[in-house]
């Protein structure tokens, strides 16, 4: 497993965990269609892409001609 995969897994987990905690404490209402469902989708996608190495945005950006990173720098 690579650093990039672990970062995606942890980021996705924290997004989903924070939404679950907010829902459990009554701070948000996930029973209605809201933008929080989009946030949940992003978190779930990050989480799964860490394991499967499939990310729809990666595919879209490659088709648009965006070059892949050659370094490990955060900048």
C-alpha positions as CSV (number, residue, x, y, z in Angstrom):
1,X,0.0,0.0,0.0
2,X,1.3,3.4,-0.9
3,X,1.2,6.7,1.0
4,X,-1.3,8.1,-1.6
5,X,-3.6,5.2,-0.9
6,X,-3.4,5.6,2.8
7,X,-4.0,9.3,2.6
8,X,-7.2,8.7,0.5
9,X,-8.4,6.0,3.0
10,X,-7.8,8.2,6.1
11,X,-9.3,11.3,4.4
12,X,-12.4,9.4,3.3
13,X,-12.8,7.8,6.7
14,X,-12.6,11.2,8.5
15,X,-15.1,12.8,6.2
16,X,-17.6,9.9,6.7
17,X,-16.9,9.7,10.5
18,X,-17.5,13.5,11.0
19,X,-20.8,13.3,9.1
20,X,-21.8,10.2,11.2
21,X,-20.9,12.0,14.4
22,X,-22.8,15.1,13.4
23,X,-25.8,13.1,12.6
24,X,-25.6,11.0,15.8
25,X,-25.4,14.1,17.9
26,X,-28.3,15.7,16.1
27,X,-26.3,18.5,14.6
28,X,-27.3,17.7,11.0
29,X,-30.3,16.1,9.4
30,X,-29.2,13.6,6.8
31,X,-32.8,12.3,6.2
32,X,-33.4,15.1,3.7
33,X,-31.7,15.5,0.3
34,X,-29.0,18.0,1.1
35,X,-25.4,19.0,0.1
36,X,-24.2,16.8,2.9
37,X,-25.0,13.7,0.8
38,X,-22.5,15.1,-1.8
39,X,-20.0,15.3,1.0
40,X,-20.7,11.7,2.0
41,X,-20.3,10.6,-1.6
42,X,-16.9,12.3,-1.8
43,X,-15.8,10.7,1.5
44,X,-16.9,7.3,0.3
45,X,-15.2,7.7,-3.0
46,X,-11.9,8.7,-1.4
47,X,-12.2,5.7,1.0
48,X,-12.9,3.2,-1.8
49,X,-10.3,4.6,-4.1
50,X,-7.6,4.0,-1.5
51,X,-8.4,0.3,-1.7
52,X,-9.4,-0.1,-5.4
53,X,-7.1,2.5,-7.0
54,X,-10.0,3.6,-9.1
55,X,-11.0,7.3,-8.9
56,X,-13.5,8.7,-11.4
57,X,-11.8,12.2,-11.2
58,X,-8.5,10.6,-12.1
59,X,-10.0,9.1,-15.2
60,X,-11.7,12.4,-16.2
61,X,-8.5,14.5,-15.7
62,X,-6.4,12.0,-17.7
63,X,-8.9,12.2,-20.6
64,X,-8.7,16.0,-20.5
65,X,-4.9,15.7,-20.9
66,X,-3.8,16.7,-17.4
67,X,-0.3,15.2,-16.8
68,X,0.3,12.9,-13.8
69,X,2.6,14.0,-11.0
70,X,6.2,12.8,-11.3
71,X,7.3,13.8,-7.8
72,X,6.2,13.2,-4.3
73,X,6.1,16.8,-3.3
74,X,3.0,18.3,-1.6
75,X,3.6,21.7,-3.3
